């Protein structure tokens, strides 16, 4: 019995490049118009609709592909953030500053999550949630964060805050490079406003938002 041979490497490479181009165009098109059709996204990518169907079964599958890319970007950002700093306030600020560019790039998924993906797809955030819960638990032990709310639900509250801020960016009512979001997260966790602002700007201005590799 003979097995079907794999496509030549150049063909596989071209297929991956086409798929990536479709995903990138779809991400921008959905940001411009969340109810974009598959035909709209194909046109934005400069390909025929039948070419999109080669890679994705339909609009939902295409959005799932964007979500998968977002999940991978989150995993990389969590890894880039490294081990939490000994100071929980610094660790939380660094983490928000590290994740903000990913959230900014994929913020269109916030509005699409329940309509096109279902609430369970936000489980792509699990690695980030686990890290934040650990940072919050450390901060509560250090007396840096308030202790009226346990770390896990407090982390989900901070997540909702950051989603709301990203939604403001998505709607064009607000702009941020992550510093205001990180400051807001620290204040919401219980850090005084002055200390929160100082911590964030120290990290941002000295390039310590991303730990050295």
N, C-alpha and C positions, 0 to 999 in steps of 0.2 A: 504494500500500500504506500502510495506517495503522498506526502503532505504538501499543502499549498505553500509556496515560498513567500517570504515576507517581501513587501515592496522595497525597491532599491532605496538606499539612504537618501539620495537627493529628493526623491518623491516624498519620503516621510518628512524631510526637513521643510519642503515646500508646503505640505499639508499643515504642519505645526505653525508655520508662519501665517498661513491663511486663517487658521483658527484663531490665532492670537490677534490678527487684524480685525476679525469679526467681533471678538470680545471687546477689544478696545473701542471700536466704533459704537458698539451697542451700549457700552458704559456711558459714553458721552451723549449718545442720542437719548437714552433713558433719563439722563440728567437734565436734558433740555426739555423732553416731553415724556413723562413717565408712562403714558399709554401708547407709546410707539409700537407699531406693528412690526412683525418680522420683515415685511417688505421695506419699511422705513429703515430698519437697522441694516438690511442688506444694501440698500442704496447708500447709506452712510459709509459702509465698508467698501463700497465700490465693487461689489460682486453681485451676481445673479442670486435670486432667492433660492434657486435649486442648489447653489453652492453652499448656502447656509445649511440646507437640509442634509448635505453630506456630513456635516459636523454636529448638527443639533436637530433633534426630532421636531422641535417647535419653539415657540417663544419661551415657554416655561423652562425648557431644557437649556436654552441660551442663558436665561437669568440664573439658572442653577450653576452654569459654568462660571458666571461672574462671581457667584457666591463661593464657589470652590476656590477661585483665585484669591478672593478676600480672605478665606480661611487660611490659605497658605501664607498670605502676607502677614496675617495676625500671628501665626506660629513663628515666622521669621522675626517679627518685631519683638515678641516675647523673649525669644532667644537672644536677640541683640541687647535687650535691656539688662541681661545678665542677672547675677545674684543681687537681691535687694541690698541697698546700702544699710549700714548699721543704724542710721537715723531714718526712722520711718517716714517722716515728712519729706526728706530728700528723695527717698525711694519712690514714694507716691508721685511726687512732682516729676521725677525722671521718667516714670512709667507712662504718665499721661503725655508728656512731651514726645516720647518715643512712639506711642501708639497714635497720636493725633494725625500725622500725615497719612496713615493707613485709613483711619476713619474718614478723613477728608476726601481721599480718593474714592472710597467706596460708599460714601454717605447716601447715594441714591438707593442703596439696598434697604435703608431704614424704612423708607416709604413703601418699598415693594415687598418687605418681608412677609407681612400677613396676607397681602392680596395675592402674591405670586409664589411665595415660597412656603408659607405656613409658619407659625410661631416657633416650631421646633428647629427651623433652620438657623435661628439665632444662637443655637448651641455651638456654632462655629466660634463663639466667644469664650467657650469653656476654658481654654488655656489662660486667657487674660483674666477671667473671673477668679480662677484659682490663685493666680499671682496676687491680684488685688486683695483677696480675702486674707492671704498670708501677711501682706504689708499692713493691712488694717489691724489684724490681730496683734502684730508686733507693736504698732503704734499705740494701741490701747494698753498693752503691757507697760510701755514706756511712759504712759500718761500724756502722750502727744495728741491723741484723738479722743473724742468723747466716747463714753462707754455705755450710753443709754440704749444703743442699738447694737446687736451682735455683729461681728465682722461680715458675715455673708449677706444679710439683708442690707447692711450699710453699703456694701459694695454694689448691690443692685440699685440702690438709690443713687449712688454716684454715677453708675452706668446710665441711668435714666436722665440724669442731669446732662451728661456729655452728649447723649443722643439728642436732647432738646437743643443744645448749642450747635451740634452739627446740622440739625434741621434748619436752624436759623441761617447757617451758612448756605445750605442748599436752596433756601428760598430767597437768598440775596439780601436778607435784612441785617446781616452781621458778618464780620470778617475777623479771622484770628489766625495767628501762626502757631497756636497751641499754648501760648503763655497765659492768656486770660483764662482758658479752659483749665489749665493746671492749677492756677491760683484759685479759681472757683471750687475745684475739687478739694483742695486743701482746706479752704474755709468751711465747706460743707462737712468735711470730716472732723472739724473742730479746732483747726489751727487759727490763731489770730490773724486778721487781715494783713497787718504789717509784716509779720513773720512769713506768712504765705507768699506775699509779693516778693520779699527779699530772697526767699529760698528759690523761687522759680526763676527770677532774673539772674541770680548767681549761676544757676545751672545753664540757662540759655546763653548768657553773655560770655561765659568761660568755655562754652562748647562741651559741657559735661552732661548734656541731656542724653547723649549716647556714650556708654562706657567704652573704654578702649578694648579692641579685640586682642 
